[in-house]
């Protein structure tokens, strides 16, 4: 730590960063408040999601759940519906569970104690630091990708930022350099600098307020930092997706399991493309006799760890068979209007649009 910060002018860095932030910060709805609940919601939504995407979701969410009590008393399916299209749905489930704990344990008051706050579901080190510094003005580190990129360049740190121990190193650095007078503006300034100026590619170094403090710029290697280990190749998984309709033109949907990927979201029936006959699989899994008509198109959806390749088929329901089906396997047929009330992941929102196109032609 002493070596990293040797001859680094912390006060100058703080002053320039905070001054730049105050003059250049974007007007964002969550910056109009210091309500810890609202700051919390915004930080959860912003995880791995672009600011422009988050804004309308955040504003709608605050309309529906203006206080922590409003959210805590809401059914999970309603929350998932409001989160529909934003992705990473475990964030919504964890947020709901955590707000219920705050209401039950802390009478609806978001704790400003780092230990208590960090024990809430879905509140990791970054989110904890962001809430504590922004809402409570406490000098706690909030280290995300933007912050590590900025500091790796400014302080010429060549460690692999994908390693957990390196993230902890950056947290220790922030504890040393953070402004004790204005930790909120300092942390937000680091994030904003990374988002607007110190970008992953082609950083705008000539516009940077801390250019004089930047060791990577001095050596001309700013675009080579940070060092980040290449991601593992995503696994490709293929499915047949059935737009299965009955004689009333209702379409079949099912709910995903309560654990795992896209838990408790709804989808159109998905059949692994393992070579087995689709109609036979549906008979065994759901106890239904169907007739596959024709292919309607394809959808590709990329997760952080896998890729779904979905081939969409129009299919017709013929009859319900009196046979034993797989445990937990059940379908329900819903109308087009009813379909709008169920929360779907992004991939199946695309499938839903294909279905709407078929019934409108």
N, C-alpha and C positions, 0 to 999 in steps of 0.2 A: 504493500500500500504506500509506504513512504517513498519507494522508488518510482511508482506510477505518478504520484503527485509532487515529486521533487521539482522545485522551481516553477510550479504551476500557480498562476495568480488566481486564486479562488474568488477573491472579492471582485476582481475585474470581470471574470467570467459571469458571476452572479448578476452584477449590475448591467452588463451589456445584454445578457439573455432576457432578464425581466423587463428591461426597457423596450427591447425589440418586441417582446410578446405583447406588452400593453398597447403598443402602437399598431401592431399588425395582426392581432388575433382575429380569427374568423368569428362572425356572429352566429352562434349555435344555440339552440333552445335550452340545452342543459347548462349553458354558461350564464343563464339569467337567474340562477338560483344557487343557494348553498344547502338546500334541503338534502340531507344525506340519502334519503330514500330515492329521490329523483336522480342524484348523482350516481347512485348504485345501479339503477335501471339503465342509465345511459352507458355506463362502463361495461355492463354485461352485454348490451346490444352491440357495442363497438368492437367486441372481441372478434377478430378475424373478419370484420365486416366494414365496408367503406362508409365514411361519414355521410355522403349523399344518400346512400341506401337507408341508413339508420333514421335520418331525420323524420320522414313521414311515419315510420313505425313508432318512434318515440312519441311523437305528438299525438297519435291515435291512442297509444297505450296510456298516456297521461290523462287523456279525456275519459277513458274507460275506468282507469284506476288512479285517481288523483292522490290518494293517500295509501299508505302501506296497509291500512285496514281493508280498503276496497279490494286490493289484490289478494290479501291473505284469505278473504272470505269467498273467493271466486273458484268455480269449478275448473279443474285442470283442462278440460276440453275447450272451455271458453278462452283460456289463456293461450293454448296452442293455436286456436283459430286466429287470435289476434297476432300471433307470432308467425302465422302461415306465410311462407315465402322468404322469411328472413334467414332460415337455415339454422343448423346447430341447435336443434330443438331441446337438447338436454339442458341448455342454458335457461330456457323458460321453465322447465320442470324444477331445476335446482333453485332458481330465483323464487318460485312459488313456495317451495318447501322451506326455504330460508326465511322468507317474510312471515310465514306462519309461525316459525320458531321465535322470531323477534316479537311478534304480537303476544305469543304465549309466555315467553320467558322474560322479555324486557318491556312489556306493556306497550309495544309498538314503537319504542324508542330505539333507533339504530345505535348499537353500542359504539363508543369512541375509544374503547379499550382494544389495543391490537390483538390480544389473545382471544377475547370474546368474539370480535369481528371476524378474525381468521378462522374460527371454528364453524362459522356458518356455511351451509352447503353451497358450493360453487364459488366461494370467495377465496381466491388464491392470493399469493403475495402481491401481485400487481394490483388487483382490484382493491385489496385491503389498503394498500398504500395510496391509491387514487382517492378513495373515500376519505381516509384520514387527513390527507393533505388538502384536498379541494373543499370538502364539507366542514372539516374541523380545524383546518389550517395547522396541522401538526407536521413536523419535519420528518415524515416517513417516506422512504423510497418507493417509487412506482415505476418499475422497470419493465418496459415492453420492447418490442423490436425497434421502434423508433429511437428510444432512449439508448439502447445498446449500440445502434448504428452511429448516433451522434458522438457518444463518448468513446467508442472504439477509434473514431477518426480524430477527435480532439486530443485524446490522450495517447494515441498510437498504440492501441491494445490489439495484439495479433492472436489472441486466444480464440478458440472455436466457440462462438456464441450459442451453438446448439447444445453444449454441455451444461448440465444443471449447475455444476460447481462454478462455471464462468458467470452464469446469471447471478449467483450469490455474490461473486466478486464485484459485479457491477452495482449490486445493492449496497455493498459496503462502501464503494466509491461515492455513490449518491449520498449516503449518510454523512460523508466527510465534506462534500461540496455543496449540499443543499442550503438554500437560504433559510436561516432560522426566523428571519423577520417575515418573509413572504414565501413559505414553502409551496403554497397553492400555485402562484404564478411561476415559480421556478420549475415545478414538475410539469405543469401544462406548457410552459415555454419550451422545455426539452422535447415534449411530444410534438408540439406545433412546428418546431424547427425541423424535426425529422420528417414531418408530413409535407412541409412546404418548401424547404430549402435544402436540407441535408438528405436528399432522396436517394433511394438505392442506386439508381443510375443517373448519370449526368447531374450531379448535385450543383446547385447554383452558388458556388463558392464565392464569387465576386459580390454576391448580395448578402453573404452570411455575416451576422453581427459579431460572431466570435472567431472570425477568420484569423485574427492575430494570435489567438490562443491555440489554434488548430495545428497540431504537430504533423498530422498526415498531409495537410495542405502544404506545409513548409517543405515536406519531402516529396511532394507531388504523387503520393500514392493513395489519395483519398478514395478513388474508385475501386481500389483493391481491398478495401475494408468495408464492413467487417468480414472476418473469416467465418464462413458458415459451411458446415458439412452438407454434402449433397443429400437430398431426401431419398429414401428408399423408393424404388419403382412401385407405382400403384398397381394393385391386383385388379385385373379385369374380370368382372362377373357378368354373365349374360342371362337374361330372363325373357320368357314370353309373358306379356301382359294382356289380359283378356278384358275387352269391353263387352261383357256378357249381359245381354238384355233379355227381358221376358216379353210376354205378349202385350204388356201394358207400356212397353218402351221404358221400363225402369232399368237401371243399371246396377250390377252387383259390386259391392265394396266390402272390405273387411278391415278390422282393426289390427295393427301390428302388436306384437307382444309388449308387455309392460316393462321389459328390460331390454337393453341393447340398442342397436342403431334405430333411430326414428321411433323410439318407444311411444306407444299409445297413439301414434298418428294413424291416419286412415289411408288406404290404398285400394287400387283395383287389383284383383287377384293376380299374383305373380307365380309363374311356373318356371323352375330352373330349366335351362336348355341342355338337358343331359341326354338327349336322344330318345327319351320316352315319348309315347304318343300323348299329345295334350289332352285329348278327350278322355283317355284312360286315367291320366293323372287326376283330372278333375273328378272323375267318378270315384276314385279311391280316396282322395283327400276331402272332398266336400259332399259326396253322395249324390251328385247331380249328373244327369245325362244332358250333354250339350252337343251342339254342332258348330265346329269352327268354320266360319264363312270365308274370310279372306284377310290378308294383311293390310293394315291401314297406314303404317309408317314406323319410324324408329325414333327413340329418344336416347340421348347420351347424357349421363349425369356424373359429374366428377366430385367425389368426396376427397377428404384429405388423405385417406389411406386406400381407397379403392375407386374403381370406375364401374358404373352400371351401364350396360348396353341393353336397352329394352326394345323388343320388337312387339308392336301393338297389333292385336288381332280382334276383328269383329267376331263375336260368337253369339249363338242363340241358345237360350235355355229351353229344354224340351220337357223334362220331368224330374221330380224328386224321387230318388231311389231309396228304398227301405234297406239300407245297408249300413254297417258300422263305418264311421269315418274317423280320420285322425283326430286325436285329442286336441282341443283348442281350435280346430278348424271350423269356421262358420262364416257364411256370407249373408248379407242382407241386401235386398233390392230396394233402391230408393229412386224417387223421381228427380228430374233435373233441378227443381226448386229445392228439394230436400238436400240434394248433393252439396249445395252452397253452404250448408250449416256445419259441415264436417271439416276438421283441419287436415289438410293434405300436405305432404312434403313437396318441394319444388318439382321433383321429377314427375310426380303424379298430377301436379297442377298442369304440367305440359300434356300429360295423357288426357286429362279432363278436357282440355281445349280441343284435342283431336276428337273426342267423343261429341262435343258440342257441334263441331264442324260436320260430323256425320249425320246428326239428327236435323241439322238445318238445311241439308242439301236434298 
